[in-house]
């Protein structure tokens, strides 16, 4: 099968490219897709749309394996699935409507709350004057509404007073005028849960949750932008600053609650093929959904860590194979893991 791997290539450390794929991610995906028996054509999509359309037509793919993020100051993740559908190309991952919903934390939380999924209290703001300290309470965390990879989140994002919150709101709205969230801060541990639609398990494709433990003293135990995008990913450090526990160090019934809430979140938002759901579990072992991600990162270290067995393929190929299997089944394409 001919596969077009559509992606934005990260070429700088600028925060506007934080969601883009570094070369090692693209190389790893090309290698996995090739090992799975496909002819792979990488298609970088950051340039003019007309050029992308030309490259796709020249490639004539059977399916598009999509990890494109869009543009920092323009259309985002939703653009390219809409384009692929318009051009008639089957593609992996959720459609444009679902990606639009998933990247909007406020709208996602409204959907989750309507389905009875626990999420921290929050207020969405486009103007600082509307802030009500009683809604989220204190401590609270102030963050952009429609950003990924922790952009706009620092240690100063956690606030303990209305005056500190107002200062942070004004600062963030200058940089992210589309809106900010003031959210109840849940002290506790971070747990991330992957969903692979093609995996036939007792939890509907929800994989074993993993706890992310920060290995250094910090003012606030959060995966902020600086930590997540620089320290968190330095696997070669002699003393890693993060440790992963899979399953989490939680009672079995709490882990089951998390997996159930993850499946409910995936279903409510309508995500397909692959997704992640991020939780914060408080000191009383109560889990809260923080956000969902319909286009998770597929960096090589993350792929291996997610790589629970699937169809007997090697761990570094398991996630890629699962995504491709569910996408081709959805479109009725004649492909499966050999």
C-alpha positions as protocol buffer text, in pm:
chain_id: "A"
residue {
  index: 1
  type: UNK
  ca { x: 0 y: 0 z: 0 }
}
residue {
  index: 2
  type: UNK
  ca { x: 125 y: 350 z: -80 }
}
residue {
  index: 3
  type: UNK
  ca { x: 119 y: 577 z: 225 }
}
residue {
  index: 4
  type: UNK
  ca { x: 172 y: 953 z: 229 }
}
residue {
  index: 5
  type: UNK
  ca { x: 313 y: 1059 z: 567 }
}
residue {
  index: 6
  type: UNK
  ca { x: 193 y: 1417 z: 608 }
}
residue {
  index: 7
  type: UNK
  ca { x: 373 y: 1620 z: 872 }
}
residue {
  index: 8
  type: UNK
  ca { x: 512 y: 1957 z: 979 }
}
residue {
  index: 9
  type: UNK
  ca { x: 887 y: 1926 z: 1032 }
}
residue {
  index: 10
  type: UNK
  ca { x: 1031 y: 2097 z: 1337 }
}
residue {
  index: 11
  type: UNK
  ca { x: 1340 y: 2293 z: 1234 }
}
residue {
  index: 12
  type: UNK
  ca { x: 1386 y: 2527 z: 1532 }
}
residue {
  index: 13
  type: UNK
  ca { x: 1336 y: 2543 z: 1909 }
}
residue {
  index: 14
  type: UNK
  ca { x: 1082 y: 2824 z: 1875 }
}
residue {
  index: 15
  type: UNK
  ca { x: 767 y: 2760 z: 2077 }
}
residue {
  index: 16
  type: UNK
  ca { x: 553 y: 2812 z: 1766 }
}
residue {
  index: 17
  type: UNK
  ca { x: 698 y: 2484 z: 1635 }
}
residue {
  index: 18
  type: UNK
  ca { x: 656 y: 2294 z: 1961 }
}
residue {
  index: 19
  type: UNK
  ca { x: 386 y: 2068 z: 1817 }
}
residue {
  index: 20
  type: UNK
  ca { x: 580 y: 1993 z: 1498 }
}
residue {
  index: 21
  type: UNK
  ca { x: 756 y: 1661 z: 1443 }
}
residue {
  index: 22
  type: UNK
  ca { x: 1136 y: 1653 z: 1481 }
}
residue {
  index: 23
  type: UNK
  ca { x: 1333 y: 1462 z: 1214 }
}
residue {
  index: 24
  type: UNK
  ca { x: 1371 y: 1154 z: 1434 }
}
residue {
  index: 25
  type: UNK
  ca { x: 993 y: 1123 z: 1463 }
}
residue {
  index: 26
  type: UNK
  ca { x: 945 y: 1140 z: 1087 }
}
residue {
  index: 27
  type: UNK
  ca { x: 1229 y: 893 z: 1031 }
}
residue {
  index: 28
  type: UNK
  ca { x: 1085 y: 656 z: 1290 }
}
residue {
  index: 29
  type: UNK
  ca { x: 740 y: 661 z: 1134 }
}
residue {
  index: 30
  type: UNK
  ca { x: 882 y: 606 z: 784 }
}
residue {
  index: 31
  type: UNK
  ca { x: 1078 y: 307 z: 917 }
}
residue {
  index: 32
  type: UNK
  ca { x: 774 y: 159 z: 1093 }
}
residue {
  index: 33
  type: UNK
  ca { x: 541 y: 204 z: 798 }
}
residue {
  index: 34
  type: UNK
  ca { x: 804 y: 52 z: 568 }
}
residue {
  index: 35
  type: UNK
  ca { x: 859 y: -250 z: 795 }
}
residue {
  index: 36
  type: UNK
  ca { x: 484 y: -302 z: 787 }
}
residue {
  index: 37
  type: UNK
  ca { x: 508 y: -356 z: 412 }
}
residue {
  index: 38
  type: UNK
  ca { x: 413 y: -14 z: 275 }
}
residue {
  index: 39
  type: UNK
  ca { x: 566 y: 221 z: 22 }
}
residue {
  index: 40
  type: UNK
  ca { x: 604 y: 547 z: 216 }
}
residue {
  index: 41
  type: UNK
  ca { x: 628 y: 900 z: 78 }
}
residue {
  index: 42
  type: UNK
  ca { x: 695 y: 1175 z: 339 }
}
residue {
  index: 43
  type: UNK
  ca { x: 501 y: 1494 z: 258 }
}
residue {
  index: 44
  type: UNK
  ca { x: 599 y: 1808 z: 451 }
}
residue {
  index: 45
  type: UNK
  ca { x: 297 y: 2039 z: 461 }
}
residue {
  index: 46
  type: UNK
  ca { x: 423 y: 2363 z: 616 }
}
residue {
  index: 47
  type: UNK
  ca { x: 453 y: 2546 z: 282 }
}
residue {
  index: 48
  type: UNK
  ca { x: 184 y: 2667 z: 40 }
}
residue {
  index: 49
  type: UNK
  ca { x: -126 y: 2450 z: 30 }
}
residue {
  index: 50
  type: UNK
  ca { x: -106 y: 2431 z: -348 }
}
residue {
  index: 51
  type: UNK
  ca { x: 236 y: 2266 z: -319 }
}
residue {
  index: 52
  type: UNK
  ca { x: 99 y: 2010 z: -73 }
}
residue {
  index: 53
  type: UNK
  ca { x: -188 y: 1928 z: -307 }
}
residue {
  index: 54
  type: UNK
  ca { x: 56 y: 1882 z: -596 }
}
residue {
  index: 55
  type: UNK
  ca { x: 278 y: 1648 z: -390 }
}
residue {
  index: 56
  type: UNK
  ca { x: -21 y: 1444 z: -280 }
}
residue {
  index: 57
  type: UNK
  ca { x: -147 y: 1408 z: -634 }
}
residue {
  index: 58
  type: UNK
  ca { x: 199 y: 1310 z: -753 }
}
residue {
  index: 59
  type: UNK
  ca { x: 217 y: 1051 z: -475 }
}
residue {
  index: 60
  type: UNK
  ca { x: -137 y: 919 z: -539 }
}
residue {
  index: 61
  type: UNK
  ca { x: -155 y: 753 z: -194 }
}
residue {
  index: 62
  type: UNK
  ca { x: -393 y: 477 z: -98 }
}
residue {
  index: 63
  type: UNK
  ca { x: -407 y: 635 z: 247 }
}
residue {
  index: 64
  type: UNK
  ca { x: -263 y: 939 z: 423 }
}
residue {
  index: 65
  type: UNK
  ca { x: -93 y: 879 z: 759 }
}
residue {
  index: 66
  type: UNK
  ca { x: -145 y: 1220 z: 911 }
}
residue {
  index: 67
  type: UNK
  ca { x: 43 y: 1392 z: 1195 }
}
residue {
  index: 68
  type: UNK
  ca { x: 10 y: 1747 z: 1054 }
}
residue {
  index: 69
  type: UNK
  ca { x: -41 y: 2031 z: 1301 }
}
residue {
  index: 70
  type: UNK
  ca { x: -129 y: 2318 z: 1068 }
}
residue {
  index: 71
  type: UNK
  ca { x: 20 y: 2666 z: 1116 }
}
residue {
  index: 72
  type: UNK
  ca { x: 104 y: 2858 z: 1436 }
}
residue {
  index: 73
  type: UNK
  ca { x: -95 y: 3169 z: 1337 }
}
residue {
  index: 74
  type: UNK
  ca { x: -354 y: 3013 z: 1108 }
}
residue {
  index: 75
  type: UNK
  ca { x: -560 y: 2697 z: 1067 }
}
residue {
  index: 76
  type: UNK
  ca { x: -453 y: 2421 z: 1301 }
}
residue {
  index: 77
  type: UNK
  ca { x: -488 y: 2044 z: 1323 }
}
residue {
  index: 78
  type: UNK
  ca { x: -832 y: 2049 z: 1166 }
}
residue {
  index: 79
  type: UNK
  ca { x: -719 y: 2190 z: 831 }
}
residue {
  index: 80
  type: UNK
  ca { x: -547 y: 1894 z: 671 }
}
residue {
  index: 81
  type: UNK
  ca { x: -809 y: 1625 z: 746 }
}
residue {
  index: 82
  type: UNK
  ca { x: -1063 y: 1859 z: 587 }
}
residue {
  index: 83
  type: UNK
  ca { x: -833 y: 1896 z: 285 }
}
residue {
  index: 84
  type: UNK
  ca { x: -778 y: 1520 z: 255 }
}
residue {
  index: 85
  type: UNK
  ca { x: -1151 y: 1459 z: 267 }
}
residue {
  index: 86
  type: UNK
  ca { x: -1208 y: 1724 z: 1 }
}
residue {
  index: 87
  type: UNK
  ca { x: -945 y: 1563 z: -222 }
}
residue {
  index: 88
  type: UNK
  ca { x: -1087 y: 1215 z: -163 }
}
residue {
  index: 89
  type: UNK
  ca { x: -790 y: 1067 z: 25 }
}
residue {
  index: 90
  type: UNK
  ca { x: -857 y: 831 z: 318 }
}
residue {
  index: 91
  type: UNK
  ca { x: -657 y: 940 z: 623 }
}
residue {
  index: 92
  type: UNK
  ca { x: -569 y: 821 z: 969 }
}
residue {
  index: 93
  type: UNK
  ca { x: -703 y: 992 z: 1276 }
}
residue {
  index: 94
  type: UNK
  ca { x: -1008 y: 1196 z: 1365 }
}
residue {
  index: 95
  type: UNK
  ca { x: -1183 y: 1426 z: 1123 }
}
residue {
  index: 96
  type: UNK
  ca { x: -1174 y: 1806 z: 1115 }
}
residue {
  index: 97
  type: UNK
  ca { x: -1480 y: 1855 z: 1337 }
}
residue {
  index: 98
  type: UNK
  ca { x: -1345 y: 1629 z: 1612 }
}
residue {
  index: 99
  type: UNK
  ca { x: -999 y: 1788 z: 1601 }
}
residue {
  index: 100
  type: UNK
  ca { x: -1159 y: 2134 z: 1628 }
}
residue {
  index: 101
  type: UNK
  ca { x: -1347 y: 2022 z: 1939 }
}
residue {
  index: 102
  type: UNK
  ca { x: -1056 y: 1838 z: 2100 }
}
residue {
  index: 103
  type: UNK
  ca { x: -811 y: 2130 z: 2077 }
}
residue {
  index: 104
  type: UNK
  ca { x: -1067 y: 2361 z: 2245 }
}
residue {
  index: 105
  type: UNK
  ca { x: -1038 y: 2278 z: 2615 }
}
residue {
  index: 106
  type: UNK
  ca { x: -1349 y: 2475 z: 2712 }
}
residue {
  index: 107
  type: UNK
  ca { x: -1577 y: 2306 z: 2460 }
}
residue {
  index: 108
  type: UNK
  ca { x: -1429 y: 1965 z: 2541 }
}
residue {
  index: 109
  type: UNK
  ca { x: -1495 y: 2015 z: 2911 }
}
residue {
  index: 110
  type: UNK
  ca { x: -1855 y: 2115 z: 2837 }
}
residue {
  index: 111
  type: UNK
  ca { x: -1902 y: 1792 z: 2640 }
}
residue {
  index: 112
  type: UNK
  ca { x: -1736 y: 1581 z: 2910 }
}
residue {
  index: 113
  type: UNK
  ca { x: -1936 y: 1739 z: 3190 }
}
residue {
  index: 114
  type: UNK
  ca { x: -2259 y: 1674 z: 2998 }
}
residue {
  index: 115
  type: UNK
  ca { x: -2161 y: 1305 z: 2986 }
}
residue {
  index: 116
  type: UNK
  ca { x: -2088 y: 1289 z: 3358 }
}
residue {
  index: 117
  type: UNK
  ca { x: -1707 y: 1280 z: 3322 }
}
residue {
  index: 118
  type: UNK
  ca { x: -1532 y: 1451 z: 3614 }
}
residue {
  index: 119
  type: UNK
  ca { x: -1319 y: 1751 z: 3515 }
}
residue {
  index: 120
  type: UNK
  ca { x: -1185 y: 2037 z: 3732 }
}
residue {
  index: 121
  type: UNK
  ca { x: -1405 y: 2344 z: 3775 }
}
residue {
  index: 122
  type: UNK
  ca { x: -1320 y: 2617 z: 3524 }
}
residue {
  index: 123
  type: UNK
  ca { x: -1402 y: 2953 z: 3374 }
}
residue {
  index: 124
  type: UNK
  ca { x: -1341 y: 3044 z: 3009 }
}
residue {
  index: 125
  type: UNK
  ca { x: -1243 y: 3406 z: 2942 }
}
residue {
  index: 126
  type: UNK
  ca { x: -1181 y: 3624 z: 2640 }
}
residue {
  index: 127
  type: UNK
  ca { x: -1178 y: 3943 z: 2848 }
}
residue {
  index: 128
  type: UNK
  ca { x: -1016 y: 3980 z: 3192 }
}
residue {
  index: 129
  type: UNK
  ca { x: -1312 y: 4179 z: 3328 }
}
residue {
  index: 130
  type: UNK
  ca { x: -1533 y: 3871 z: 3343 }
}
residue {
  index: 131
  type: UNK
  ca { x: -1314 y: 3681 z: 3588 }
}
residue {
  index: 132
  type: UNK
  ca { x: -1499 y: 3537 z: 3890 }
}
residue {
  index: 133
  type: UNK
  ca { x: -1263 y: 3401 z: 4160 }
}
residue {
  index: 134
  type: UNK
  ca { x: -1538 y: 3187 z: 4314 }
}
residue {
  index: 135
  type: UNK
  ca { x: -1577 y: 2959 z: 4011 }
}
residue {
  index: 136
  type: UNK
  ca { x: -1240 y: 2779 z: 4013 }
}
residue {
  index: 137
  type: UNK
  ca { x: -1140 y: 2876 z: 4366 }
}
residue {
  index: 138
  type: UNK
  ca { x: -778 y: 2858 z: 4486 }
}
residue {
  index: 139
  type: UNK
  ca { x: -527 y: 2738 z: 4406 }
}
residue {
  index: 140
  type: UNK
  ca { x: -608 y: 2772 z: 4037 }
}
residue {
  index: 141
  type: UNK
  ca { x: -415 y: 2731 z: 3715 }
}
residue {
  index: 142
  type: UNK
  ca { x: -440 y: 2979 z: 3426 }
}
residue {
  index: 143
  type: UNK
  ca { x: -368 y: 2843 z: 3077 }
}
residue {
  index: 144
  type: UNK
  ca { x: -445 y: 2905 z: 2710 }
}
residue {
  index: 145
  type: UNK
  ca { x: -766 y: 2746 z: 2592 }
}
residue {
  index: 146
  type: UNK
  ca { x: -654 y: 2619 z: 2252 }
}
residue {
  index: 147
  type: UNK
  ca { x: -285 y: 2527 z: 2274 }
}
residue {
  index: 148
  type: UNK
  ca { x: -102 y: 2196 z: 2296 }
}
residue {
  index: 149
  type: UNK
  ca { x: 235 y: 2078 z: 2435 }
}
residue {
  index: 150
  type: UNK
  ca { x: 181 y: 2300 z: 2744 }
}
residue {
  index: 151
  type: UNK
  ca { x: 237 y: 2625 z: 2552 }
}
residue {
  index: 152
  type: UNK
  ca { x: 165 y: 2919 z: 2781 }
}
residue {
  index: 153
  type: UNK
  ca { x: 200 y: 2712 z: 3100 }
}
residue {
  index: 154
  type: UNK
  ca { x: 482 y: 2793 z: 3343 }
}
residue {
  index: 155
  type: UNK
  ca { x: 537 y: 2763 z: 3717 }
}
residue {
  index: 156
  type: UNK
  ca { x: 370 y: 3106 z: 3745 }
}
residue {
  index: 157
  type: UNK
  ca { x: 51 y: 2963 z: 3595 }
}
residue {
  index: 158
  type: UNK
  ca { x: -54 y: 2829 z: 3936 }
}
residue {
  index: 159
  type: UNK
  ca { x: -203 y: 3116 z: 4136 }
}
residue {
  index: 160
  type: UNK
  ca { x: -321 y: 3151 z: 4495 }
}
residue {
  index: 161
  type: UNK
  ca { x: -510 y: 3480 z: 4487 }
}
residue {
  index: 162
  type: UNK
  ca { x: -751 y: 3678 z: 4271 }
}
residue {
  index: 163
  type: UNK
  ca { x: -492 y: 3948 z: 4209 }
}
residue {
  index: 164
  type: UNK
  ca { x: -235 y: 3694 z: 4088 }
}
residue {
  index: 165
  type: UNK
  ca { x: -498 y: 3531 z: 3869 }
}
residue {
  index: 166
  type: UNK
  ca { x: -597 y: 3862 z: 3711 }
}
residue {
  index: 167
  type: UNK
  ca { x: -234 y: 3944 z: 3637 }
}
residue {
  index: 168
  type: UNK
  ca { x: -184 y: 3606 z: 3470 }
}
residue {
  index: 169
  type: UNK
  ca { x: -510 y: 3632 z: 3274 }
}
residue {
  index: 170
  type: UNK
  ca { x: -415 y: 3969 z: 3129 }
}
residue {
  index: 171
  type: UNK
  ca { x: -69 y: 3846 z: 3037 }
}
residue {
  index: 172
  type: UNK
  ca { x: -195 y: 3533 z: 2861 }
}
residue {
  index: 173
  type: UNK
  ca { x: -476 y: 3710 z: 2676 }
}
residue {
  index: 174
  type: UNK
  ca { x: -220 y: 3941 z: 2519 }
}
residue {
  index: 175
  type: UNK
  ca { x: -42 y: 3637 z: 2372 }
}
residue {
  index: 176
  type: UNK
  ca { x: -343 y: 3407 z: 2328 }
}
residue {
  index: 177
  type: UNK
  ca { x: -642 y: 3631 z: 2249 }
}
residue {
  index: 178
  type: UNK
  ca { x: -858 y: 3332 z: 2152 }
}
residue {
  index: 179
  type: UNK
  ca { x: -916 y: 3278 z: 2523 }
}
residue {
  index: 180
  type: UNK
  ca { x: -783 y: 3136 z: 2848 }
}
residue {
  index: 181
  type: UNK
  ca { x: -906 y: 2898 z: 3114 }
}
residue {
  index: 182
  type: UNK
  ca { x: -893 y: 2960 z: 3486 }
}
residue {
  index: 183
  type: UNK
  ca { x: -918 y: 2608 z: 3623 }
}
residue {
  index: 184
  type: UNK
  ca { x: -930 y: 2448 z: 3965 }
}
residue {
  index: 185
  type: UNK
  ca { x: -576 y: 2330 z: 4042 }
}
residue {
  index: 186
  type: UNK
  ca { x: -575 y: 1963 z: 4139 }
}
residue {
  index: 187
  type: UNK
  ca { x: -272 y: 1880 z: 4350 }
}
residue {
  index: 188
  type: UNK
  ca { x: -164 y: 1523 z: 4287 }
}
residue {
  index: 189
  type: UNK
  ca { x: -16 y: 1306 z: 4017 }
}
residue {
  index: 190
  type: UNK
  ca { x: -31 y: 1313 z: 3637 }
}
residue {
  index: 191
  type: UNK
  ca { x: -168 y: 1007 z: 3459 }
}
residue {
  index: 192
  type: UNK
  ca { x: -188 y: 972 z: 3081 }
}
residue {
  index: 193
  type: UNK
  ca { x: -402 y: 714 z: 2903 }
}
residue {
  index: 194
  type: UNK
  ca { x: -367 y: 607 z: 2539 }
}
residue {
  index: 195
  type: UNK
  ca { x: -651 y: 485 z: 2322 }
}
residue {
  index: 196
  type: UNK
  ca { x: -597 y: 263 z: 2019 }
}
residue {
  index: 197
  type: UNK
  ca { x: -925 y: 177 z: 1849 }
}
residue {
  index: 198
  type: UNK
  ca { x: -792 y: -138 z: 1681 }
}
residue {
  index: 199
  type: UNK
  ca { x: -683 y: -300 z: 2008 }
}
residue {
  index: 200
  type: UNK
  ca { x: -939 y: -556 z: 2121 }
}
residue {
  index: 201
  type: UNK
  ca { x: -921 y: -549 z: 2499 }
}
residue {
  index: 202
  type: UNK
  ca { x: -1161 y: -538 z: 2793 }
}
residue {
  index: 203
  type: UNK
  ca { x: -1158 y: -156 z: 2796 }
}
residue {
  index: 204
  type: UNK
  ca { x: -1259 y: -88 z: 2436 }
}
residue {
  index: 205
  type: UNK
  ca { x: -910 y: 1 z: 2317 }
}
residue {
  index: 206
  type: UNK
  ca { x: -809 y: 203 z: 2625 }
}
residue {
  index: 207
  type: UNK
  ca { x: -455 y: 98 z: 2710 }
}
residue {
  index: 208
  type: UNK
  ca { x: -286 y: 64 z: 3050 }
}
residue {
  index: 209
  type: UNK
  ca { x: -259 y: 411 z: 3211 }
}
residue {
  index: 210
  type: UNK
  ca { x: 86 y: 546 z: 3288 }
}
residue {
  index: 211
  type: UNK
  ca { x: 182 y: 777 z: 3573 }
}
residue {
  index: 212
  type: UNK
  ca { x: 434 y: 1052 z: 3501 }
}
residue {
  index: 213
  type: UNK
  ca { x: 649 y: 1119 z: 3806 }
}
residue {
  index: 214
  type: UNK
  ca { x: 868 y: 1430 z: 3809 }
}
residue {
  index: 215
  type: UNK
  ca { x: 1206 y: 1353 z: 3965 }
}
residue {
  index: 216
  type: UNK
  ca { x: 1306 y: 1697 z: 4092 }
}
residue {
  index: 217
  type: UNK
  ca { x: 1189 y: 1955 z: 4342 }
}
residue {
  index: 218
  type: UNK
  ca { x: 969 y: 2220 z: 4183 }
}
residue {
  index: 219
  type: UNK
  ca { x: 740 y: 2493 z: 4315 }
}
residue {
  index: 220
  type: UNK
  ca { x: 445 y: 2323 z: 4148 }
}
residue {
  index: 221
  type: UNK
  ca { x: 439 y: 1963 z: 4035 }
}
residue {
  index: 222
  type: UNK
  ca { x: 318 y: 2032 z: 3681 }
}
residue {
  index: 223
  type: UNK
  ca { x: 439 y: 1944 z: 3332 }
}
residue {
  index: 224
  type: UNK
  ca { x: 484 y: 2305 z: 3222 }
}
residue {
  index: 225
  type: UNK
  ca { x: 619 y: 2408 z: 2882 }
}
residue {
  index: 226
  type: UNK
  ca { x: 986 y: 2438 z: 2981 }
}
residue {
  index: 227
  type: UNK
  ca { x: 990 y: 2103 z: 3157 }
}
residue {
  index: 228
  type: UNK
  ca { x: 776 y: 1912 z: 2908 }
}
residue {
  index: 229
  type: UNK
  ca { x: 947 y: 2030 z: 2592 }
}
residue {
  index: 230
  type: UNK
  ca { x: 1309 y: 2030 z: 2705 }
}
residue {
  index: 231
  type: UNK
  ca { x: 1383 y: 1836 z: 3023 }
}
residue {
  index: 232
  type: UNK
  ca { x: 1101 y: 1582 z: 2994 }
}
residue {
  index: 233
  type: UNK
  ca { x: 1227 y: 1461 z: 2655 }
}
residue {
  index: 234
  type: UNK
  ca { x: 1598 y: 1435 z: 2734 }
}
residue {
  index: 235
  type: UNK
  ca { x: 1614 y: 1058 z: 2752 }
}
residue {
  index: 236
  type: UNK
  ca { x: 1996 y: 1059 z: 2733 }
}
residue {
  index: 237
  type: UNK
  ca { x: 2039 y: 1241 z: 3065 }
}
residue {
  index: 238
  type: UNK
  ca { x: 2235 y: 1035 z: 3321 }
}
residue {
  index: 239
  type: UNK
  ca { x: 1965 y: 1109 z: 3581 }
}
residue {
  index: 240
  type: UNK
  ca { x: 1626 y: 1137 z: 3407 }
}
residue {
  index: 241
  type: UNK
  ca { x: 1400 y: 1406 z: 3550 }
}
residue {
  index: 242
  type: UNK
  ca { x: 1086 y: 1201 z: 3487 }
}
residue {
  index: 243
  type: UNK
  ca { x: 992 y: 842 z: 3563 }
}
residue {
  index: 244
  type: UNK
  ca { x: 704 y: 648 z: 3413 }
}
residue {
  index: 245
  type: UNK
  ca { x: 499 y: 398 z: 3612 }
}
residue {
  index: 246
  type: UNK
  ca { x: 284 y: 164 z: 3405 }
}
residue {
  index: 247
  type: UNK
  ca { x: 43 y: 86 z: 3562 }
}
residue {
  index: 248
  type: UNK
  ca { x: 26 y: 386 z: 3797 }
}
residue {
  index: 249
  type: UNK
  ca { x: 93 y: 352 z: 4166 }
}
residue {
  index: 250
  type: UNK
  ca { x: -279 y: 358 z: 4242 }
}
residue {
  index: 251
  type: UNK
  ca { x: -538 y: 108 z: 4371 }
}
residue {
  index: 252
  type: UNK
  ca { x: -681 y: -123 z: 4107 }
}
residue {
  index: 253
  type: UNK
  ca { x: -1030 y: 22 z: 4139 }
}
residue {
  index: 254
  type: UNK
  ca { x: -896 y: 374 z: 4073 }
}
residue {
  index: 255
  type: UNK
  ca { x: -709 y: 254 z: 3763 }
}
residue {
  index: 256
  type: UNK
  ca { x: -1033 y: 95 z: 3644 }
}
residue {
  index: 257
  type: UNK
  ca { x: -1214 y: 427 z: 3703 }
}
residue {
  index: 258
  type: UNK
  ca { x: -949 y: 604 z: 3497 }
}
residue {
  index: 259
  type: UNK
  ca { x: -982 y: 362 z: 3208 }
}
residue {
  index: 260
  type: UNK
  ca { x: -1360 y: 396 z: 3217 }
}
residue {
  index: 261
  type: UNK
  ca { x: -1341 y: 776 z: 3220 }
}
residue {
  index: 262
  type: UNK
  ca { x: -1091 y: 767 z: 2933 }
}
residue {
  index: 263
  type: UNK
  ca { x: -1324 y: 554 z: 2719 }
}
residue {
  index: 264
  type: UNK
  ca { x: -1618 y: 781 z: 2805 }
}
residue {
  index: 265
  type: UNK
  ca { x: -1409 y: 1083 z: 2701 }
}
residue {
  index: 266
  type: UNK
  ca { x: -1302 y: 927 z: 2371 }
}
residue {
  index: 267
  type: UNK
  ca { x: -1662 y: 833 z: 2294 }
}
residue {
  index: 268
  type: UNK
  ca { x: -1805 y: 1172 z: 2392 }
}
residue {
  index: 269
  type: UNK
  ca { x: -1559 y: 1369 z: 2179 }
}
residue {
  index: 270
  type: UNK
  ca { x: -1578 y: 1119 z: 1890 }
}
residue {
  index: 271
  type: UNK
  ca { x: -1206 y: 1046 z: 1848 }
}
residue {
  index: 272
  type: UNK
  ca { x: -1099 y: 755 z: 1627 }
}
residue {
  index: 273
  type: UNK
  ca { x: -787 y: 545 z: 1562 }
}
residue {
  index: 274
  type: UNK
  ca { x: -568 y: 702 z: 1832 }
}
residue {
  index: 275
  type: UNK
  ca { x: -607 y: 947 z: 2119 }
}
residue {
  index: 276
  type: UNK
  ca { x: -476 y: 1028 z: 2464 }
}
residue {
  index: 277
  type: UNK
  ca { x: -664 y: 1143 z: 2772 }
}
residue {
  index: 278
  type: UNK
  ca { x: -472 y: 1328 z: 3043 }
}
residue {
  index: 279
  type: UNK
  ca { x: -574 y: 1302 z: 3407 }
}
residue {
  index: 280
  type: UNK
  ca { x: -480 y: 1456 z: 3737 }
}
residue {
  index: 281
  type: UNK
  ca { x: -541 y: 1226 z: 4035 }
}
residue {
  index: 282
  type: UNK
  ca { x: -573 y: 1411 z: 4366 }
}
residue {
  index: 283
  type: UNK
  ca { x: -435 y: 1304 z: 4702 }
}
residue {
  index: 284
  type: UNK
  ca { x: -759 y: 1120 z: 4779 }
}
residue {
  index: 285
  type: UNK
  ca { x: -716 y: 915 z: 4457 }
}
residue {
  index: 286
  type: UNK
  ca { x: -999 y: 1094 z: 4279 }
}
residue {
  index: 287
  type: UNK
  ca { x: -927 y: 1122 z: 3903 }
}
residue {
  index: 288
  type: UNK
  ca { x: -1009 y: 1433 z: 3696 }
}
residue {
  index: 289
  type: UNK
  ca { x: -985 y: 1457 z: 3317 }
}
residue {
  index: 290
  type: UNK
  ca { x: -772 y: 1760 z: 3228 }
}
residue {
  index: 291
  type: UNK
  ca { x: -784 y: 1739 z: 2848 }
}
residue {
  index: 292
  type: UNK
  ca { x: -795 y: 1510 z: 2548 }
}
residue {
  index: 293
  type: UNK
  ca { x: -561 y: 1489 z: 2251 }
}
residue {
  index: 294
  type: UNK
  ca { x: -694 y: 1360 z: 1920 }
}
residue {
  index: 295
  type: UNK
  ca { x: -353 y: 1385 z: 1751 }
}
residue {
  index: 296
  type: UNK
  ca { x: -96 y: 1253 z: 2002 }
}
residue {
  index: 297
  type: UNK
  ca { x: 277 y: 1293 z: 1949 }
}
residue {
  index: 298
  type: UNK
  ca { x: 449 y: 990 z: 1801 }
}
residue {
  index: 299
  type: UNK
  ca { x: 809 y: 1058 z: 1900 }
}
residue {
  index: 300
  type: UNK
  ca { x: 1012 y: 734 z: 1903 }
}
residue {
  index: 301
  type: UNK
  ca { x: 1043 y: 712 z: 2283 }
}
residue {
  index: 302
  type: UNK
  ca { x: 670 y: 770 z: 2327 }
}
residue {
  index: 303
  type: UNK
  ca { x: 582 y: 509 z: 2063 }
}
residue {
  index: 304
  type: UNK
  ca { x: 791 y: 242 z: 2235 }
}
residue {
  index: 305
  type: UNK
  ca { x: 641 y: 327 z: 2574 }
}
residue {
  index: 306
  type: UNK
  ca { x: 291 y: 298 z: 2429 }
}
residue {
  index: 307
  type: UNK
  ca { x: 381 y: -19 z: 2243 }
}
residue {
  index: 308
  type: UNK
  ca { x: 182 y: -284 z: 2423 }
}
residue {
  index: 309
  type: UNK
  ca { x: 156 y: -588 z: 2200 }
}
residue {
  index: 310
  type: UNK
  ca { x: -58 y: -555 z: 1891 }
}
residue {
  index: 311
  type: UNK
  ca { x: -98 y: -821 z: 1623 }
}
residue {
  index: 312
  type: UNK
  ca { x: 240 y: -970 z: 1708 }
}
residue {
  index: 313
  type: UNK
  ca { x: 443 y: -683 z: 1559 }
}
residue {
  index: 314
  type: UNK
  ca { x: 757 y: -542 z: 1723 }
}
residue {
  index: 315
  type: UNK
  ca { x: 688 y: -284 z: 2001 }
}
residue {
  index: 316
  type: UNK
  ca { x: 823 y: 14 z: 1805 }
}
residue {
  index: 317
  type: UNK
  ca { x: 574 y: -64 z: 1525 }
}
residue {
  index: 318
  type: UNK
  ca { x: 271 y: -154 z: 1736 }
}
residue {
  index: 319
  type: UNK
  ca { x: 114 y: 192 z: 1762 }
}
residue {
  index: 320
  type: UNK
  ca { x: 168 y: 272 z: 1394 }
}
residue {
  index: 321
  type: UNK
  ca { x: 21 y: -66 z: 1294 }
}
residue {
  index: 322
  type: UNK
  ca { x: -283 y: -21 z: 1518 }
}
residue {
  index: 323
  type: UNK
  ca { x: -358 y: 325 z: 1379 }
}
residue {
  index: 324
  type: UNK
  ca { x: -326 y: 206 z: 1021 }
}
residue {
  index: 325
  type: UNK
  ca { x: -541 y: -100 z: 1082 }
}
residue {
  index: 326
  type: UNK
  ca { x: -833 y: 96 z: 1227 }
}
residue {
  index: 327
  type: UNK
  ca { x: -812 y: 364 z: 956 }
}
residue {
  index: 328
  type: UNK
  ca { x: -807 y: 114 z: 669 }
}
residue {
  index: 329
  type: UNK
  ca { x: -1096 y: -78 z: 821 }
}
residue {
  index: 330
  type: UNK
  ca { x: -1297 y: 243 z: 849 }
}
residue {
  index: 331
  type: UNK
  ca { x: -1248 y: 316 z: 480 }
}
residue {
  index: 332
  type: UNK
  ca { x: -1283 y: -45 z: 369 }
}
residue {
  index: 333
  type: UNK
  ca { x: -928 y: -60 z: 231 }
}
residue {
  index: 334
  type: UNK
  ca { x: -772 y: -404 z: 169 }
}
residue {
  index: 335
  type: UNK
  ca { x: -483 y: -385 z: 416 }
}
residue {
  index: 336
  type: UNK
  ca { x: -401 y: -554 z: 742 }
}
residue {
  index: 337
  type: UNK
  ca { x: -92 y: -643 z: 941 }
}
residue {
  index: 338
  type: UNK
  ca { x: 76 y: -937 z: 768 }
}
